[in-house]
Amino acid sequence: MRGKLFLTGGSGMVGRNVLAHPLAANWDILHPSSRELDLMDASAVEAYIAAEKPDLVVHAAGKVGGIAANMAAPLSFLDDNLMIGRNVIMGARKAGVRQLINLGSTCIYPHAAPNPLREEMILTGELEPTNEGYALAKVVALRLCQFIRREAPEFQYKTLIPCNLYGPHDKFDPQKSHLLPAIIRKVYEAKLSNEPAVEIWGDGMARREFMYVEDLATLIFKAADNLEDMPELMNAGVGTDHSVNDYYASVARNIGWEGRFVHDLSKPVGMKQKLCDTSRQTAWGWQPETSLDEGIAKTYQYFLETL
């Protein structure tokens, strides 16, 4: 056993893939449910960490959603994530936990930042308005980790910044999900009902980078074993992106739907491009292994088997 690992967000997409990963067997993983531990309760979180004394905290919990969800409830995306991040990170610090992996998001990059997005661009400009609340909370968590290390370098509190994720245990509700699972659901339902067309928000030219979530789980365990050597901030991505139109076409090929796409130009599309610079990740010695077509095929199979 490598030690005791406290994982937040164990019932979420990232958390469930971490728990299902073969390398999880090397750790004694604590992953209390929200009923067992309310991460919004600072005193409860502090007491739990102090009592369990984990060797490592992996903070993967949070309120997440796509553009529609973020625009509908910016207050809760800011407030909930702000409290959760602060409670976990400061609870670990007060308990003397020396190692913590904080999961950020590429939404923390400025709206107008040039692509590919490099870690040093964070906090150099205004955030994307469609997910500003969530992004602000993630920036605060990142800064907490940096300030803790600045005051006490022996605390290895570091942040991984994943690109968009997809895969097993994702949400497939178009009102709540991210782009790829929403596309899978929409195209699948179009095939079932013999719909001749599927709507795409905007012109479909916005570009996004997606990584299969099992690859992120692999990276988290590599980081857990080599946290001192990992950069303080590190993007986690595939280093290439595709247009929204490309993702719709790829999903349609996998599902076998041969209809046409129509564009609603009145709908918001978020940032025109969001591509990670993966130089630090590559120099550190890691790259994801799952291709886009392979990942979409696996995700579609999961969707058919579970939903």
N, C-alpha and C positions, 0 to 999 in steps of 0.2 A: 504493500500500500504506500502511495506517495504522501498520504496525509488526509486531513479532513477539509472538504471543499463545501462552502456555503454558496449555493446557487439561487439567485433570485429569478423570478419569472420561470420557474420550472414547468408551469403548465402552458407557457407560450410556445411559439414556433421554434425559436432558438433554443429555449430551455429543454424542450422535449427532444430535440435532435441531439443536444449535448448528453442528455440522460441515455439516449438510445445508442450512442456511439460506442464502438468496441473499447476505446480507451477509457471510458467511464469506469470500467472494472478496476482500474488502477487507483481509484480514489474512493474514500468514504464520503458520499455526496449527500448533503442535507438540502432538501428542497421543499420546505414547508409550503402548504397551500395558503391562499389568502385567508381562509377560515382559521388556519393554525397560526398565522402571523400576518397581521395587517401592516404592510410596509408604510402606510400613511401615519402610523402611530410611532412617533420618534422614541418614546420611552420603551415601548414593547420591542422595537428593533434593537435598541441599545442593550436591553436586558438579554435578549435572545443571543446576540453575538457574544456578549460577555460570558454567558453561561456555557455556550457550546465551544468557544475558543477555536474557531476554524483556522487552519493554516493559510487558506486562500479564500477570498471572496470573488465570485464572478457575478457582476451585476448586469443582468439581462432583462430585468423587469421594466415595465412601463406601459403607459396607455399609448397604443399605436393605431394608425389608420392611414388611409389614402387622402387624396386632395379633398374629396367631398366631406369626409369625417372631420378633417382638420379645419376646414372652413366653417363647418356647422357648429363646432364647439371649441374655439380657440382658448377660452378661459380654462376649461378642464384639462386640455392638453398641456397648458403651461403649468397650472397649479398642481395637478396630480403628479406630473413627472418631476416637477421641482421638489416637491415634498419627498417623493420616493427616493430620488437620487441623493438628496441631502441626508435623509435618515440612514440610508445604507452606508454611504461613504463615511459620514461622521461617526456613525455607530461603530464601524470597523476601526476607525482611527482611535476612538476613545477606548476601545477594548484592546488596543495594542496589536491588531492584526497587521502583519508586515507586508502582505502581498494582496493586491486587489486588481482585477481586470474589469475596467469599466467599458461598456459598449456604447459608443456614440452613434452618429448617423451622418451621412453626407449632407443632410439638410442644414447642418451647422455652417456650411460654407456660404459666403456672401452671394446674393442673387446675381450680381454682375461679375463675379470672379471668372477669369478666363480658364478654359479647360485645356488640359486636365487639371483637376483640383489638387493642389499641393498643400500639405499640412500647415505650412507657414502662412497660408492665406486666411486662416481662421481669424475672425474678428477684425478684418480689414475693410469691411463694408456692410451695407444693409442686408438683412436676411430676406429670403423669399417670403412675400406676404402670405401666401396660401398655407404655409406651415410654420409661421413665425413663433407661435406659442410653444410648440413642441421643440423647435430649434433652440429657443432661449433656455429652456430647461436643460437640454443636453449640453449647451455651452457652460452653464453653471456647474454641472457635474464634472465636466472636463477640467474646469478651472479649479474646483475643489481638489481634485487629484494632483494637479500641478502645484498648488500652493502647499499642500501637505508635504510633497516631496521637497519643495523649496525650503521649508522650515526644518524638515527631518529627512535627509536623503536616504536613511536606512529603510524608509517606507517605500516599497516599490508599488506605487499606485499609478497604473498606466491605462491608456485609453486606446482601444481599437475602434476604427471608424469604418464600419462596413458600408459598402454600396447597397443598393436595393437587393433584397433577398426574396427567394421563393423556394417552395418545396413542400415536403411532408409537414402536416400540422398547420399549414397556412389557413387563412380565412378566405372563403370563396364568395362571401356576400358582396356584390358590387358596390353597395353603399358604405361598406366598412373596410374593404380589402385594398391591397396595393394593386398595381397595374396588372401583373401577369396572372395572378389567380382570378382577378375580375375578368380578364380576357377569356381564360379557360371556361369560366362559368357562362359567360355571354355566348361564346361560340358553341359550346355544348348544347345550350338550350335552343339556339338557332337551328342546330342540326336536328334536335328532337322534334321541333315543331315545324320543320321544313321552311324556316324563314328565308326569304331570298336575300336579305341584307342585314348587316350588323352595323350599329352606329359607333363611330370613333369620335371622342372629344377633340376638338380642334382639327388642324390639318394633318395630324399624325406625323409631323416632321420633327417634333421634339425627340431628343435622343436620351436614352437611359441605359445604365449599366446594371445588369442583374447577375448575382452569384447564387449558385445552388446552396441551400442552407447547410447541408451536410458538410460542405467544404469549410464553412465558417466554424462548425463544431470541431473539425480537425485542427483548424488554426488555433482555437481557444485552448485545446489541450497542448499544442506545441508551445503556446505562450505560457501556459501553466508550468511547463517544465523548464522554460528558458526566460523567465520574466526579467531577470536582471539584464540580459543582453538585448531585450526587445526595446525599440525606440519608445520614448515617452508618449508620443502620438504616432499612430501608424494607420494609414488607410488599409482597408481590406477589400480587395476587388479583383476583377478579372483583367482590367486594363484595356478593355475594348467595350464599345457601346453599339447600340442599334436604335433605329427609329421606332416610334410607337407602331407605325405601319408595318415594320418588319416583324415585330412581336406578334401582331395580329395574324400576319401571313404564316408565321411559323406555327402558331397554335392551330390555325385552320388546317395546315398540312398534317399535323399530328392527329387531329380529331377526324379528319376526312370530310370537312365541310367545304363546299365549293361555291358558296354564295359570294356576294360582293360587299364592299365596305362603303359606307356613306359617312361624310364628315359634318359634324355640327360645329361650325366656326364660332358660335356664340359661347361655347363652353370654355372654362379656364383650362390651361395646360401646365401651369407651373413653369419651372425653369426650362429654357430651350434645350439645355444640355447639362448633364450631370455625370461627368466621367472622372474617376479617381486617377491620380498619378500613383502608380504602384512601385515607384523606385525604392522607397524604404523597405517595403515588403519583399521585393526581389533581392535587395542587398542583404536582408536578414535571412534569406534562404527558403522562402515559401511561395508557392503558387497554387491556386485552385486547380482541381483535376477534371471537373465535370463540364463537358461542353454544353452549349445552350440547347441543342436538339435533344441530347441525352437527358438533361435536367427537365425539360418540358415534358418529355415522354414519361419520365418517372413521376412527375407531379400530376400529370393527367391520370396515370394509373392509380395513384393514391386517391385522387378525387373520385374516380369511379368506384373504388373499393370501400370508401368511407362515407361519401356524401350522396 
